[in-house]
């Protein structure tokens, strides 16, 4: 039986008073849901504005010496409407005045942006009758802006040690001097994971406006199948290729602690969503593949040099050139006298000519360097690949039938994924061909 559940609710789940009511009803369905991490209110309708975007706009106005009222009035109306319609006792007007003075008085951009979560947390704590915990007291950042993981665990665990139900706003923490620092956008996911680890939760529920993960992009595959369970390793593979509704950095605190994460839909509270766990659950039948994801816009740097395999350190020299210009590589298939380095085209573009000139010096007189652009990379991921013979054969046969030319093949030693490179123009067709072979 579960004893402690930490819940995080995204901005769309807290957009107005009706969504606040949905959140409370979800919490009441399971008494062990004792911790809530809220985001700032999101859009109520497609043309609406997110509170965080309004706060950034207010900061920009104040920085330019202009009045923030044209934007702040929208923020004030949002929070006062929620407070009034829910008949809250908290002095929302005074809290909003304090935020307005802070922005106009020159508080930092991070402080201004964090006030959406702060205000939402105050209102939600009052609505639920729970304790309010300011993450500025429990989530510690170093002076260089990076998270102090160990100190955060110590402080947050102490703040929540009494076991009282608590609301801990997402997205921000503070340095030792008290100056507020925010995570990147979507960082409330990280806060939720940190809270789950701090209280040693049985499960971390991440509530949003989708019912978990899909096996493929619905813009490419019509009505793709849902992923009911996935391991953190599989999620890491897929999220790197962009197929995630969860902030990538939020996986690590709960992964290390062995805490499962459940992606749930606020508007469909009885849907089981997607369960992410450290080890695969005990399933009767494990599907061959878990998901398919990919990106366009890669370039392949092809380096050829005679007797490359016998020159110790040659690969390091090639990668050192890229490192010097701040370009990271995605994949690196190699041969006896050649190596291919796959990089993001946008990161290569600013220093393309300098990088190629440096690489040509490395092979001068005994090789060549060239670049091929417009390549897409597609990852087919699944823990079931290890136990199902012929997976690669099926995948490449499906691509062959669709008359798709394979430009690159790469498979990790874990056998968890098969990476293929194709022309950008074949990106969608490749995903459809693989999906039809293994799922449809």
Secondary structure as GFF3:
##gff-version 3
##sequence-region A 1 440
A	DSSP	beta_strand	5	9	.	.	.	ID=ss1
A	DSSP	three_ten_helix	11	14	.	.	.	ID=ss2
A	DSSP	alpha_helix	17	29	.	.	.	ID=ss3
A	DSSP	beta_strand	33	38	.	.	.	ID=ss4
A	DSSP	alpha_helix	51	63	.	.	.	ID=ss5
A	DSSP	alpha_helix	69	85	.	.	.	ID=ss6
A	DSSP	alpha_helix	92	104	.	.	.	ID=ss7
A	DSSP	alpha_helix	109	128	.	.	.	ID=ss8
A	DSSP	beta_strand	131	133	.	.	.	ID=ss9
A	DSSP	three_ten_helix	135	137	.	.	.	ID=ss10
A	DSSP	alpha_helix	149	159	.	.	.	ID=ss11
A	DSSP	beta_strand	166	168	.	.	.	ID=ss12
A	DSSP	beta_strand	172	174	.	.	.	ID=ss13
A	DSSP	beta_strand	180	182	.	.	.	ID=ss14
A	DSSP	alpha_helix	188	198	.	.	.	ID=ss15
A	DSSP	beta_strand	203	208	.	.	.	ID=ss16
A	DSSP	beta_strand	229	231	.	.	.	ID=ss17
A	DSSP	alpha_helix	232	240	.	.	.	ID=ss18
A	DSSP	alpha_helix	250	257	.	.	.	ID=ss19
A	DSSP	beta_strand	260	265	.	.	.	ID=ss20
A	DSSP	beta_strand	274	277	.	.	.	ID=ss21
A	DSSP	beta_strand	291	305	.	.	.	ID=ss22
A	DSSP	three_ten_helix	308	310	.	.	.	ID=ss23
A	DSSP	alpha_helix	314	324	.	.	.	ID=ss24
A	DSSP	beta_strand	329	331	.	.	.	ID=ss25
A	DSSP	beta_strand	338	344	.	.	.	ID=ss26
A	DSSP	alpha_helix	345	349	.	.	.	ID=ss27
A	DSSP	alpha_helix	352	362	.	.	.	ID=ss28
A	DSSP	beta_strand	367	381	.	.	.	ID=ss29
A	DSSP	three_ten_helix	383	387	.	.	.	ID=ss30
A	DSSP	alpha_helix	391	401	.	.	.	ID=ss31
A	DSSP	beta_strand	408	411	.	.	.	ID=ss32
A	DSSP	beta_strand	417	423	.	.	.	ID=ss33
A	DSSP	three_ten_helix	424	426	.	.	.	ID=ss34
A	DSSP	alpha_helix	427	438	.	.	.	ID=ss35
###
